[in-house]
């Protein structure tokens, strides 16, 4: 997280706002929660930490009325509760902001906040409600325009709308599921200010996460879960260490950096020249982008969200129309998804659910998605199901995808296991080029370590890799070269060994002229 102004002081917290006792929740083949105890005090931020699949979200979905427990008790302000729906939980003052937002893009902020309420019943006076929502937003530092359409908002602004929905409904307890997974560092700082403003007014926050630095920055207390059980309860946030929390999460020591040998770049695998493309709003997103990626290297593409990185990855993988020239291994290709697969391009998209997988299909169907037309899976017009199941079982075992069976639907996997599924499908095809977009977003420390090892192994095997990430630490840890994007163009390229993090940060935020002046000065000195 970037440095910024100091956060308000932490709340001490007093009295139990919520208490969970002995919560048990089972799904077919999985015990998600096994006798879990959890206490949330009034006026505190209590972080619920754990690796993907540890049972954190399940526990909070029970508190929010989405699931009903198979055993245990829920107490709110000392009174037993049995929530049969989210509406009942909200009525009791408990609101949940999910990792994947539930907003209607074509409606305004105000309309989204009011959606589902019993009022207004007959006549909608938008002006009145816009004023109410604006006052509420100002009170909690949730800067947003009540009249703006949701599709016009950034991800961070959309999250503020979700928080406003809960606050407008009178939530005194806010449950936030992986709230920083899709936020830029500056937006994380703003979110933390909002949470502190809420606790200062007596509200309580459950902060579900596996980002250790953020948990240590925001939490008053920390509870750690692993495999459906609590491994550490109510640790003081100020006294925790990263290594201690990581060990409690995954049950072993976790390496924060992956060992890497010096790169030996080979021939150019991907060459793009003068790429132009529009975004989903019809506005120009890419402006004359040119770059090369060589065999045996990782090129890290750095930039603040919304500067064209996602559109560039979609162009290279055939998912977005473009103008310009793309060459794969020296041959020009008019890119399309099918041609990308045929040319050996692997794609790890940032949207695992909507683009990277078919949530309602089984692990088997998701794992064969790029090769079902090829033998031995293809048998004429049919699929050899025995061969498909054999392949799926092998990949499930090799990549340690935690699921009851290869018949499990992909939507039932945790974020980390869904990412393992996508990586297994892509890497097993031995691609010559990998395009990995935000490959560790929303993953825990153990899963991040595994993903980094897989990417480094492909690089060492001679694959070219384009790594798109908003996490500058991740790019510095993995990349051999770094290219920076700003407003749809490449504004600087560096060897990772010589990269200056301050210069990269300057370029990412539009300081191109200053950086160019510095480079010109350096050239002048070298010419003397």
C-alpha positions, -999 to +999 in steps of 0.1 A: +000+000+000+013+035-008+024+059+018-002+085+026-015+108+054-019+091+088-051+073+095-073+083+124-065+066+157-078+031+162-109+025+182-106+005+215-140-011+211-163-020+241-191-045+244-200-073+221-220-062+191-221-097+176-212-131+189-210-164+170-208-196+191-199-230+177-210-223+141-211-253+119-218-253+081-215-282+058-218-285+020-217-317+000-183-332+006-170-301+025-172-289+061-168-251+056-171-242+093-165-265+122-174-251+156-163-216+149-164-189+176-162-152+167-169-120+187-172-085+172-171-055+196-189-022+192-167+004+174-139-019+162-125-032+129-121-070+134-102-086+106-111-122+096-080-136+080-074-169+062-063-185+029-088-191+001-113-217+011-106-213+049-143-206+056-142-169+062-168-159+036-191-188+046-190-177+082-199-141+073-226-152+048-242-170+078-241-138+098-256-118+069-285-142+065-274-157+031-267-191+046-283-208+076-259-226+099-262-264+106-253-258+142-243-230+166-258-197+178-259-161+166-262-133+192-267-096+182-264-072+212-268-102+234-301-114+218-303-148+200-310-144+163-320-168+135-317-150+102-337-166+074-327-140+047-304-110+042-335-088+047-338-100+083-301-095+089-303-059+075-333-053+097-311-063+127-284-038+116-261-062+097-251-055+062-226-072+039-206-057+010-196-085-013-164-088-033-185-089-065-208-059-065-246-062-070-253-029-088-275-021-118-251-004-143-278+015-162-293+031-130-280+061-110-263+059-076-295+071-059-316+045-078-293+017-068-293+028-031-331+028-031-335-004-050-353-031-030-366-007-002-403-004+007-401+033+003-409+054-016-442+036-023-460+057-048-440+088-059-402+090-063-389+124-055-354+119-067-342+153-057-350+147-021-333+113-020-303+125-039-298+152-011-302+125+016-276+103+000-252+132-006-254+141+031-247+105+041-218+102+017-203+134+031-207+121+067-186+090+060-162+105+034-178+084+006-173+108-023-197+101-051-222+118-073-258+106-065-269+114-101-241+095-118-249+062-136-231+032-121-215+023-154-197+057-154-181+050-120-147+035-112-145+003-092-136+022-061-167+045-066-189+015-071-177+000-038-187+033-021-222+029-035-224-006-020-214+008+013-239+036+010-267+010+003-259-006+037-256+026+056-288+040+042-305+008+054-293+015+089-265-010+092-245-008+124-223-038+115-207-038+081-192-070+068-167-064+040-157-094+019-122-089+003-129-051+000-095-042-014-091-069-040-102-046-068-089-013-055-059+008-064-036+018-035-050+053-034-086+039-032-075+016-003-064+046+017-098+062+011-116+031+021-096+029+054-106+065+062-142+056+057-140+026+079-123+046+107-151+073+104-177+045+108-161+030+139-156+065+154-194+068+153-199+035+171-203+012+141-184-021+138-167-036+108-157-072+099-128-069+074-124-102+055-091-104+038-058-122+033-037-092+026-014-091+056-001-055+053-036-041+050-050-062+079-021-050+101-028-014+090-066-013+097-075-040+122-080-035+160-082-073+164-075-102+141-090-137+140-073-163+117-091-193+101-077-223+084-096-253+070-129-242+086-115-237+121-101-208+141-064-211+145-060-178+164-087-157+180-088-120+186-051-112+182-043-075+188-038-059+154-010-037+166+012-066+178+009-090+149+037-097+124+034-107+088+053-140+093+032-149+123+000-143+105+011-161+073+021-192+094-013-192+111-030-189+077-013-217+058+003-238+085+039-233+072+065-207+065+057-187+034+084-173+011+075-137+002+099-137-028+104-165-054+140-176-062+149-167-098+178-173-121+190-146-145+169-145-176+182-155-210+159-138-235+156-155-269+138-146-301+108-121-301+076-141-296+051-112-295+056-080-315+029-054-316+031-021-335+009+010-334-021-007-317-052+014-314-084+002-297-115+016-279-128+007-245-163-005-237-176+030-236-164+037-272-136+059-260-100+055-272-081+032-247-050+024-267-030+050-286-002+037-308+011+010-284+042-009-296+062-034-276+081-068-279+081-098-256+109-123-260+111-160-252+124-167-217+115-133-202+087-118-182+077-083-193+058-065-165+032-040-176+027-015-148+000+012-146-029+025-125-062+009-134-080+023-164-049+033-185-054+007-212-037-024-197-068-045-197-077-035-233-042-043-245-044-078-230-078-083-247-064-072-280-034-096-278-058-125-269-083-117-296-111-104-274-112-068-286-112-053-321-081-032-329-061-014-356-024-020-360-001-050-364+004-081-343+031-107-350+035-140-333+069-156-338+076-134-368+042-140-385+015-114-387-018-126-373-053-110-375-060-119-339-092-137-328-098-160-298-095-191-319-063-179-336-049-170-302-054-206-290-040-220-322-009-198-319-001-211-284-012-180-265-023-187-229-046-162-212-051-157-174-078-130-174-085-106-145-121-117-144-119-154-134-156-159-132-169-140-162-141-147-187-117-173-173-143-200-164-178-213-170-191-212-134-219-236-138-198-263-156-177-289-139-140-289-133-137-314-161-155-292-187-135-261-176-102-279-178-108-293-214-122-260-227-093-252-250-086-287-263-119-305-267-116-303-305-082-321-304-073-358-300-073-377-277-103-357-263-120-353-297-135-385-312-152-373-344-180-349-334-180-363-298-159-359-267-142-389-252-155-385-217-131-410-202-101-392-217-115-359-205-120-372-170-085-387-169-070-353-180-091-334-154-081-357-126-044-354-135-046-316-136-066-315-103-039-335-086-008-318-102-021-283-094-036-292-060-071-279-069-091-283-037-125-296-047-145-327-037-143-341-073-137-333-109-176-331-112-178-301-088-191-270-105-164-242-109-186-217-091-182-236-058-144-232-058-127-205-037-109-177-056-075-194-051-086-227-064-104-212-093-072-195-103-053-228-100-079-243-123-073-216-149-035-218-146-037-256-149-057-254-181-035-227-197+000-240-186-006-276-195-009-266-231+028-256-230+021-221-244+048-201-262+032-168-248+014-162-216-007-132-210-014-130-172-037-102-160-038-096-123-030-132-117-028-129-079-056-104-072-077-115-043-054-145-034-038-154-001-001-155+006+001-192+000-017-191-033+003-160-044+035-180-038+022-209-059+011-186-088+045-169-088+063-202-089+042-214-119+049-182-138+086-183-131+087-220-142+071-211-175+096-183-180+125-207-172+111-232-197+114-206-225+079-191-226+074-154-232+052-138-205+033-105-204+024-098-168-002-071-163-005-061-126-014-031-105+008-045-077+041-028-083+058-051-058+047-081-078+061-067-110+094-059-094+096-094-079+089-112-112+096-091-142+128-090-162+117-058-180+091-033-171+069-012-194+047+016-179+013+026-194-004+059-190-035+071-208-033+043-234+004+046-243+037+032-233+055+060-215+087+042-204+105+008-205+132-004-181+153-033-173+140-046-139+175-047-124+179-009-131+143+002-124+138+030-100+105+026-082+100+064-078+105+070-115+080+042-123+055+057-099+060+091-115+053+077-149+023+058-137+007+090-125+014+111-155+048+126-148+061+118-182+077+151-189+098+152-157+110+116-164+119+125-200+138+156-188+157+134-164+166+109-192+177+137-215+199+151-187+214+117-182+221+114-220+237+148-220+260+138-191+270+105-209+278+124-241+304+147-224 
